[in-house]
Amino acid sequence: MTVFITERFKGIGGDMRTYPEDFSVCEIPAYDITGQGEHIFVEVSKKKLTTQAVIEELARILEIRPQDIGHAGLKDRQAVTSQRLSLPETVLPQLQSLAEHPVVEGREGASWRIKILGRHNNKLRPGHLQGNHFCIRLRNVDPQWPELVTPIAAALSEHGFANFYGTQRFGHSGNNAEIGLKSLREGKVFGPKWRKWLMISALQSQLFNDWLENRIRDGLFETALVGDVFGKLPQGGIFYSLEPANEQPRLEVFEISPMGPIFGYKMFKAQAQAWEREQAVLDRYDVKLEDFRRLKAEGSRRRCRLKIDNLKISNKDGDPLFEFTLPAGSYASVLLDEFMKNGSSYKSSEDEAEA
């Protein structure tokens, strides 16, 4: 991210994830467990392990396929996290035995444990969560941080949070979107299914970020445009409007948000002026919506302006401690970089809580 909503305010700098305990994230479920069904839901608490690593280890222990284990989102490795997984009921006896062990320890201080929650009718799928609650401590910040964070927090509360994709989305080398673009033009991606999704998703995320960055730079972050696609906040139906004056009051009070393009051949299209801005992004990359059909990328929309009204900043032994909740698919690093403004919020992260 190279543009900030709080550009005019000095950042506090600092480091994130100096220790795993500095970054805590807890998944907020989308629904209650029914108590019946052929899937067993468990709560996994882990440290210094990715979600995928825990899934693969569970599959090995239980002698099932990793794809038999469902999850709603990915959680960081360099962190202390809690999330739900679903497993087939056939492994319940082994799960009960595993749950009796308080902690399963790994190398370099990694650990995880499970708690059986009960039965449910369906398998967990990506996106089956309401959001994530974060508790993040920053270290080595500007000594004047208590004074510096106040205007930044106030500006975000007034103007909203720009829902960019974090750099974690683009891989360790940062070139996943480039690979995705090459694959889109050639009509094929080499590797397993998950790799194909990763590369195309990175490209879609890059195009969205470019669209949002242009909108902010042009002073249109809080402005309804002719033909914009809107979505209710925090969630709900989507629609487009050719009468921006009707939507502007709702936009200003965070009742709705413009929804940016996740380009694909079935994407709900904007109209008029709003579509012209989206088309300009496609032209810049020399791609067309129909090109995404080759890789079966249907596309969607993403809310670009979110309300931040649950942010708490406290003093933890001289360091700032941030507590907040974000909806599924949003990045804590993006929010904190508004405060830090040094890019270091992205260091030491392999995958962030995101769905």
C-alpha positions in Angstrom: 0.0 0.0 0.0 1.5 3.4 -1.0 -1.4 5.7 -0.1 -3.0 6.4 3.3 -6.3 7.8 4.4 -4.3 9.5 7.2 -1.4 10.7 5.0 -1.2 14.1 6.7 -0.4 12.6 10.1 3.1 11.3 11.2 3.3 7.6 11.8 4.7 6.0 15.0 6.9 3.4 13.2 7.7 0.3 15.1 7.8 -3.4 14.7 5.1 -6.0 14.6 5.3 -9.7 15.6 8.6 -9.4 17.5 7.2 -12.3 19.6 4.3 -14.5 18.6 2.4 -13.3 21.7 2.5 -9.8 20.3 0.0 -10.8 17.6 -3.2 -12.5 18.8 -6.2 -13.2 16.6 -9.4 -15.0 17.4 -11.9 -16.0 14.7 -15.5 -14.9 15.1 -17.8 -17.6 13.8 -20.5 -16.9 11.3 -23.1 -19.3 12.9 -23.7 -21.4 16.0 -23.1 -25.2 16.0 -26.3 -27.2 15.7 -25.3 -30.1 17.8 -26.2 -32.6 15.1 -24.8 -33.7 11.7 -21.9 -35.6 10.2 -19.2 -33.0 10.8 -17.3 -32.5 14.1 -16.3 -28.9 14.8 -13.1 -28.3 16.9 -11.4 -25.2 18.1 -7.7 -25.0 17.4 -5.5 -22.8 19.4 -2.0 -22.5 18.0 1.3 -20.7 18.1 4.1 -20.4 15.4 2.2 -22.6 13.0 0.2 -21.8 9.9 -3.4 -23.1 9.6 -2.3 -25.3 6.7 0.5 -26.8 8.8 -2.0 -27.8 11.6 -4.4 -29.2 9.0 -1.6 -31.4 7.5 -0.5 -32.6 10.9 -4.0 -33.4 12.0 -4.6 -35.3 8.7 -1.4 -37.3 9.3 -2.4 -38.2 12.9 -6.0 -39.1 12.0 -5.0 -40.8 8.7 -7.3 -38.7 6.6 -6.8 -36.4 3.6 -6.0 -32.7 4.4 -8.9 -31.8 2.1 -11.3 -33.6 4.4 -10.6 -30.9 7.0 -12.6 -27.7 6.6 -11.6 -24.2 7.6 -13.1 -20.8 7.3 -9.9 -18.7 7.0 -6.2 -18.7 7.3 -4.3 -17.5 10.4 -0.8 -16.3 10.9 2.2 -18.4 11.9 4.1 -15.7 13.9 1.1 -15.3 16.2 -1.1 -16.8 18.8 -4.4 -17.7 17.1 -7.7 -19.4 17.6 -10.0 -20.8 14.9 -12.5 -23.5 14.1 -11.9 -26.6 11.9 -14.4 -29.2 10.8 -13.6 -32.9 10.5 -15.6 -36.0 9.4 -17.4 -37.8 12.2 -15.5 -41.0 11.6 -12.5 -39.6 13.4 -14.4 -38.6 16.6 -12.7 -41.4 18.8 -9.2 -40.2 17.7 -10.2 -36.6 18.3 -11.4 -37.3 21.8 -8.1 -39.0 22.5 -6.2 -36.0 21.0 -8.2 -33.5 22.9 -7.2 -35.1 26.2 -3.6 -33.9 25.5 -3.4 -30.2 26.5 -0.7 -29.2 24.0 0.9 -30.8 20.9 4.4 -29.3 20.7 6.5 -29.0 17.6 9.9 -27.5 16.7 11.1 -24.0 17.7 8.4 -23.4 20.2 5.5 -24.2 17.9 2.4 -25.7 19.6 -1.3 -26.4 19.1 -4.2 -27.9 20.9 -7.8 -28.7 20.1 -11.1 -28.5 21.9 -14.1 -30.5 20.6 -17.1 -28.1 20.1 -19.7 -30.5 18.8 -21.5 -31.7 15.7 -22.7 -29.6 12.8 -24.6 -30.2 9.5 -22.1 -28.8 7.1 -18.3 -28.7 6.5 -16.6 -25.4 7.2 -15.7 -23.5 4.0 -13.5 -20.4 3.3 -15.6 -17.4 4.2 -17.7 -19.1 6.9 -16.8 -16.6 9.5 -18.1 -13.2 10.6 -14.6 -11.7 11.1 -11.6 -11.7 13.3 -10.7 -10.0 16.6 -7.1 -8.8 16.9 -5.0 -7.8 19.9 -1.6 -6.6 18.6 1.3 -5.1 20.4 3.8 -2.9 18.5 7.4 -2.5 19.8 10.2 0.1 19.1 7.7 2.8 18.3 8.2 6.6 18.5 8.3 7.6 22.2 5.6 10.2 21.4 3.2 7.5 20.2 0.3 8.3 22.7 0.0 11.8 21.1 0.6 10.6 17.5 -2.1 7.8 17.5 -4.9 10.1 18.6 -5.4 12.1 15.4 -4.9 9.0 13.2 -7.6 7.1 15.1 -9.9 10.1 14.8 -9.4 10.4 11.1 -10.0 6.7 10.5 -13.2 7.0 12.5 -14.4 9.9 10.5 -13.3 8.9 7.0 -13.2 5.1 7.1 -10.7 2.3 6.6 -9.5 1.6 3.1 -10.0 -2.1 2.7 -6.8 -2.9 0.7 -5.4 -6.4 0.3 -2.3 -6.8 2.4 1.1 -7.6 0.8 0.8 -11.1 2.3 -1.6 -11.8 -0.5 1.1 -11.6 -3.1 3.6 -14.2 -1.8 7.0 -14.1 -0.2 8.6 -12.7 -3.3 5.8 -10.4 -4.1 5.4 -11.7 -7.7 2.3 -13.9 -7.5 0.2 -11.2 -9.3 2.8 -11.1 -12.0 2.7 -14.8 -12.4 -1.1 -14.6 -12.4 -1.1 -12.0 -15.2 1.2 -14.1 -17.3 -1.0 -17.1 -16.7 -4.1 -15.2 -17.6 -2.6 -14.1 -21.0 -1.5 -17.7 -21.7 -4.7 -19.2 -20.5 -3.1 -21.8 -18.2 -1.5 -22.1 -14.8 1.0 -24.8 -13.9 0.8 -26.7 -10.6 -1.9 -28.0 -8.3 -5.4 -26.4 -8.0 -4.5 -24.4 -4.9 -1.5 -22.8 -6.7 -3.8 -21.8 -9.7 -6.2 -20.1 -7.3 -3.4 -18.4 -5.4 -1.9 -16.8 -8.6 -5.1 -15.7 -10.1 -6.4 -14.4 -6.7 -3.2 -12.4 -6.4 -3.7 -10.8 -9.8 -7.4 -9.9 -8.9 -6.2 -8.5 -5.6 -3.5 -6.3 -7.3 -6.1 -4.9 -9.8 -8.5 -4.1 -6.9 -5.7 -2.4 -4.9 -4.8 -0.3 -8.0 -8.4 0.7 -8.5 -8.8 1.7 -4.8 -5.5 3.6 -4.7 -6.6 5.6 -7.8 -9.9 6.4 -6.2 -8.2 7.7 -3.0 -5.6 9.7 -4.9 -8.4 11.3 -7.0 -10.3 12.3 -3.8 -13.2 10.0 -4.4 -12.9 7.6 -1.5 -15.9 9.1 0.2 -17.8 10.0 -2.9 -20.6 8.2 -4.7 -20.1 8.0 -8.5 -22.6 7.5 -11.3 -22.9 3.7 -11.8 -21.1 2.7 -8.6 -21.8 -0.8 -7.2 -22.7 -0.5 -3.5 -23.0 -3.0 -0.7 -24.7 -2.6 2.6 -22.5 -2.5 5.7 -21.4 -4.5 7.4 -22.8 -7.0 5.0 -25.9 -7.4 2.8 -27.2 -7.0 -0.7 -25.4 -5.2 -3.5 -26.8 -2.8 -6.2 -25.7 -0.2 -8.6 -27.0 3.3 -8.8 -27.1 5.9 -11.6 -28.2 8.6 -9.1 -25.2 9.2 -6.8 -27.0 12.0 -5.0 -29.4 9.4 -3.6 -26.6 7.3 -2.2 -24.2 9.9 -0.9 -26.0 10.5 2.4 -26.0 6.7 3.1 -22.3 6.5 2.2 -21.4 9.3 4.6 -22.9 7.5 7.6 -21.4 4.2 6.7 -24.7 2.6 5.8 -23.3 1.5 2.5 -19.8 1.2 0.8 -18.7 1.3 -2.8 -17.7 -2.1 -3.9 -14.5 -2.4 -5.9 -13.9 -4.9 -8.7 -12.6 -8.4 -8.2 -12.3 -8.8 -11.9 -13.8 -11.9 -13.5 -16.0 -12.9 -16.4 -19.2 -13.1 -14.2 -18.5 -10.0 -12.2 -21.4 -7.8 -11.3 -20.5 -4.8 -13.4 -20.5 -1.2 -12.6 -22.0 1.3 -15.0 -21.2 4.7 -16.6 -18.5 6.7 -14.8 -17.7 4.0 -12.3 -17.2 1.4 -15.0 -14.9 3.8 -17.0 -12.6 3.8 -14.0 -12.6 0.0 -13.8 -12.1 -0.3 -17.5 -9.0 2.0 -17.1 -7.4 -0.5 -14.7 -8.0 -3.4 -17.2 -6.6 -1.3 -20.0 -3.5 -0.5 -18.0 -2.8 -4.3 -17.7 -4.0 -5.0 -21.2 -6.6 -7.6 -20.1 -10.3 -8.0 -20.7 -13.0 -9.4 -18.5 -13.5 -12.3 -20.9 -9.9 -13.3 -20.5 -10.7 -14.5 -17.0 -13.0 -17.2 -18.4 -9.9 -19.2 -19.5 -9.0 -19.8 -15.9 -12.6 -20.1 -14.6 -12.2 -16.9 -12.5 -15.8 -15.7 -12.1 -15.0 -12.5 -10.2 -16.9 -10.7 -7.4 -17.0 -7.3 -5.6 -15.3 -6.1 -2.4 -16.3 -3.4 0.0 -13.7 -0.7 -0.2 -14.6 1.6 2.7 -15.3 0.2 6.2 -16.3 1.8 9.5 -13.8 1.5 12.3 -15.7 2.1 15.5 -14.4 -0.6 17.9 -10.7 0.4 18.0 -9.0 0.5 21.4 -5.4 1.7 22.0 -3.9 1.1 25.4 -0.5 1.3 27.0 1.2 -2.1 27.5 4.4 -1.6 29.5 5.2 1.5 27.3 4.2 -0.1 24.0 0.9 0.6 22.2 -1.6 -2.3 22.3 -4.3 -2.2 19.6 -7.5 -4.1 19.9 -10.1 -4.2 17.1 -12.4 -6.4 15.0 -12.3 -6.6 11.2 -14.8 -8.4 8.9 -13.7 -11.5 7.1 -11.2 -10.8 4.3 -9.8 -7.6 5.8 -6.1 -7.3 6.8 -4.9 -6.1 10.3 -1.6 -5.1 8.7 -3.3 -2.6 6.4 -5.1 -0.9 9.3 -1.9 -0.8 11.5 0.2 0.6 8.6 -2.0 3.7 8.8 -0.5 4.2 12.3 3.0 2.9 11.5 3.7 4.2 8.0 6.9 2.3 7.6 5.8 -0.9 5.9 7.2 -3.0 8.7 3.8 -4.2 9.6 4.1 -6.8 6.9 7.4 -8.4 8.1 7.5 -12.0 9.3 4.1 -12.9 8.1 3.3 -15.9 5.9 -0.4 -15.7 5.9 -2.7 -13.4 7.7 -6.2 -13.9 9.2 -8.2 -13.6 6.0 -11.0 -15.3 4.2 
